[in-house]
Amino acid sequence: MAIKVLVVDDSSFFRRRVSEIVNQDPELEVVGVAVNGEEAVKMAATLNPQVITMDIEMPVMDGISAVRAIMASNPIPILMFSSLTHDGAKSTLDALEAGALDFLPKRFEDIATNKDEAISLLQQRIKALGRRRVYRPISRMSSSTPSSTARTSTSVSSNFGSQAQPSSLSRPLTSRKSLTESTDRHVSASVNVGIQQSSAPTRASGKSYKLLLIGTSTGGPVALQKVLTQFPDNYPHPILLIQHMPAAFTPAFAARLDSLCKISVKEAVNGDVLKPGCAYLAPGGMQMLVEKAGMAGRLKVLAGNSDMNYKPSVDITFASASKAYGGDILAVVLTGMGADGREGARMLKTAGANIWAQDEASCVVYGMPQAVAAAGISSHSISLENMAEAILKETARG
């Protein structure tokens, strides 16, 4: 049965073109179109779509207000269309805070032409969200209210990030050695494949760590906020964050996390020396690598190969960390589409590192965690609710 889609946009051209692209895929079906947020709220209640594509700037009721109303009354996975400008980024972050699950860039030139990449990406994202058997939001971004001891920032309200790099499409991985050539094909996004899930560890392993790695994609901004806001300001290790995200969003995302967390969070820059209690977010459009510099680690932020699907790539960062730190690493793979991180996690495990994955029930898209779990690389599949507690318990030793 085809996934039912509601298309919402005040542009007649965009409504028509998005509808054509959606209906080209036999697994998708447009069941209605709305010209503003008010219509979208009404049609969401009457048509019961499985996915909604939503513009942000519309008359009568804007997309952000419509998302809030839909999530309050009849929660449905929502995919936002966003311009990759500062104002567009800010609005998209507000939409994610309101409950939208993902976004794509609104590029008229891509939609107007038969650009295979843009068409495939839109269809792929809708299917990934529509295959969720039960819609259960992980949490609103506002649900992780910072404690009174958290540091403050001049910009707290809207500087939150998006989930995925807009140019990311899936291609086969040619070999384990070709991390710099390609990432992996799309792994079944959110369907059960009979993987035996393990529960969160009941006690710390006693292993010593020097670095925490977290890789994620779709659903990652909410997941990262939920985890990192629970870390104390004296967390004993550096943290590397790899979130699929365009360059326009990573500075705002880092600033948002920094304003909410007790630990420091910054967008990584080339030459950063890793410090305990600081999280370094990989910049959008770049690759973040780590190397040993004396007793400390140092970051290299590079453009990387142009044919890489993901910039930043979890595989690339994980692989570099395995060479620099060996087994003294806990690596966590959170919600996300595809399989980025699996081969890097395999290298980490071979070096003696510990690998965890988010469990299926709490993922927005169970692709990346499923990839490491299905390959037998991760030792535990842990719910998002329990992830921070488990990490803190495991890595408490400085």
Secondary structure, DSSP 8 states (H G I E B T S, - for coil): --EEEEEE-S-HHHHHHHHHHHHHSTTEEEEEEESSHHHHHHHHHHH--SEEEE-SS-SSS-HHHHHHHHHHHS---EEEEE-SSHHHHHHHHHHHHHT--EEEE--HHHHHTT-HHHHHHHHHHHHHHHT-SS------GGGS---TTS---S--SS----SS-TT--------TT-TTT-------SS-----------SS------SEEEEEE-TTHHHHHHHHHTTS-TT-SS-EEEEE---TTTHHHHHHHHHHH-SSEEEE--TT-B--TTEEEE--TTSEEEEEEETTEEEEEEE---TT-S-SS-HHHHHHHHHHHHTT-EEEEE-SBSS-TTHHHHHHHHHTT-EEEEE-GGG-SSBSHHHHHHHTT--SEEE-HHHHHHHHHHHT---
